[in-house]
Amino acid sequence: MALIYSEKAAKMLLEKGIKPSPIRLKVLTFLLKNPTHPTADEIYQELQKEILTLSKTSVYNALSLFLRLNLVKSVNIDEKETRYDANIEEHGHFQCLSCKQIYDFFHVPRLEEKEELNDFMIKEKRYYYYGLCPECQQKEENNEKFNWNKNS
């Protein structure tokens, strides 16, 4: 399965005219295999296990190149850190306020149809939602029941 991601990464790089160096291949393959919206530091921490000489600068340089050529998108749902997404199709992100997990969703509003935007050129759209994921909702409900029973 890893070979499939690696081959896809190599093809994506070559289609953009980028030399598929080992580090670029590893970074893009990691993003394709891990649609968890990792940070540059998370990518570095994981890849350093395989490439002992890897530097954070190399990871940032690869990500910067990928962003410039629209191979990945940055996800700034949390203002403290930038995350990266190899899914460049139009979609939104939901972040659970409890566990901080980020989820993709694909039904996004069509703002282009709004008359107020007729004179504007839209270059990028971002859809961020915040709330509780089903698992954290369940935990919260269980905690409330426990606390209610405890206080009874």
MOTA-V129270 format. One record per residue. RES is the residue in one small letter. PHI is phi in whole degrees, 0 to 359 (none if undefined). PSI is psi in whole degrees, -180 to 180 (none if undefined). D_FIRST is the distance of its C-alpha to the first C-alpha in Angstrom with 2 decimals. Layout:
RES,PHI,PSI,D_FIRST + RES,PHI,PSI,D_FIRST
This chain:
m,none,-39,0.00 + a,300,-36,3.82 + l,297,-37,5.35 + i,299,-46,5.30 + y,295,-41,6.87 + s,296,-43,8.90 + e,295,-40,10.10 + k,296,-42,11.04 + a,298,-45,12.82 + a,299,-43,14.61 + k,297,-43,15.73 + m,298,-43,17.01 + l,295,-46,18.91 + l,297,-37,20.40 + e,297,-27,21.52 + k,266,4,23.46 + g,76,25,24.91 + i,257,134,23.36 + k,293,124,22.72 + p,281,75,19.10 + s,294,160,20.32 + p,304,-40,18.11 + i,290,-44,19.11 + r,300,-44,18.64 + l,300,-45,15.12 + k,296,-44,14.33 + v,295,-48,16.26 + l,292,-40,14.83 + t,299,-42,11.15 + f,300,-44,12.35 + l,295,-38,14.14 + l,293,-39,11.47 + k,282,-23,9.23 + n,235,81,12.62 + p,282,43,14.91 + t,260,7,17.58 + h,61,58,19.88 + p,288,158,20.06 + t,276,168,23.14 + a,300,-38,23.34 + d,294,-40,24.41 + e,295,-39,21.44 + i,297,-47,19.11 + y,302,-48,21.44 + q,301,-42,21.62 + e,287,-44,17.89 + l,286,-25,17.43 + q,297,-25,20.72 + k,295,-30,19.32 + e,264,-36,17.32 + i,242,94,19.92 + l,297,-26,23.30 + t,269,5,25.30 + l,296,139,23.64 + s,246,156,26.31 + k,297,-35,26.42 + t,301,-41,28.16 + s,297,-40,25.23 + v,295,-48,22.98 + y,299,-40,25.83 + n,296,-42,26.44 + a,297,-46,22.90 + l,297,-40,23.01 + s,299,-44,26.51 + l,297,-45,25.52 + f,298,-39,22.64 + l,296,-46,25.19 + r,300,-36,27.82 + l,263,10,25.70 + n,61,37,24.37 + l,272,-26,20.68 + v,222,166,20.77 + k,238,150,23.52 + s,272,146,25.39 + v,240,114,26.02 + n,247,45,29.44 + i,290,-29,29.85 + d,249,118,31.11 + e,294,-9,33.84 + k,277,-23,33.25 + e,208,152,29.86 + t,262,135,27.65 + r,245,166,24.07 + y,232,145,21.47 + d,225,123,19.47 + a,278,-9,17.07 + n,275,104,18.09 + i,264,3,21.24 + e,293,154,22.28 + e,295,121,25.54 + h,198,167,25.11 + g,248,175,26.83 + h,229,139,26.20 + f,242,127,27.77 + q,247,128,28.34 + c,286,128,29.56 + l,287,-15,32.73 + s,267,-60,32.39 + c,268,-10,28.87 + k,72,5,28.10 + q,297,144,24.68 + i,247,131,23.96 + y,243,145,22.87 + d,272,147,22.32 + f,221,149,24.64 + f,246,-5,24.97 + h,264,102,28.57 + v,247,151,30.52 + p,294,151,34.26 + r,260,86,35.61 + l,286,-21,38.01 + e,300,-23,38.66 + e,280,-6,40.97 + k,284,131,43.31 + e,299,-32,46.56 + e,299,-20,46.81 + l,258,6,43.92 + n,304,-37,45.34 + d,268,7,46.56 + f,253,148,43.44 + m,257,112,40.48 + i,275,123,37.33 + k,258,-26,34.73 + e,203,146,32.30 + k,234,139,32.10 + r,229,135,30.83 + y,236,111,30.94 + y,239,130,31.03 + y,235,150,32.05 + y,229,145,32.88 + g,172,-149,33.62 + l,243,133,32.34 + c,287,164,29.08 + p,304,-40,29.63 + e,295,-43,28.83 + c,288,-32,31.33 + q,299,-44,33.83 + q,297,-44,33.74 + k,299,-42,34.26 + e,295,-42,37.12 + e,298,-44,38.72 + n,297,-40,38.53 + n,295,-41,40.11 + e,296,-42,42.84 + k,296,-43,43.62 + f,297,-46,43.74 + n,295,-37,46.01 + w,293,-45,48.21 + n,295,-38,48.64 + k,295,-36,49.30 + n,274,-8,52.01 + s,282,none,53.65
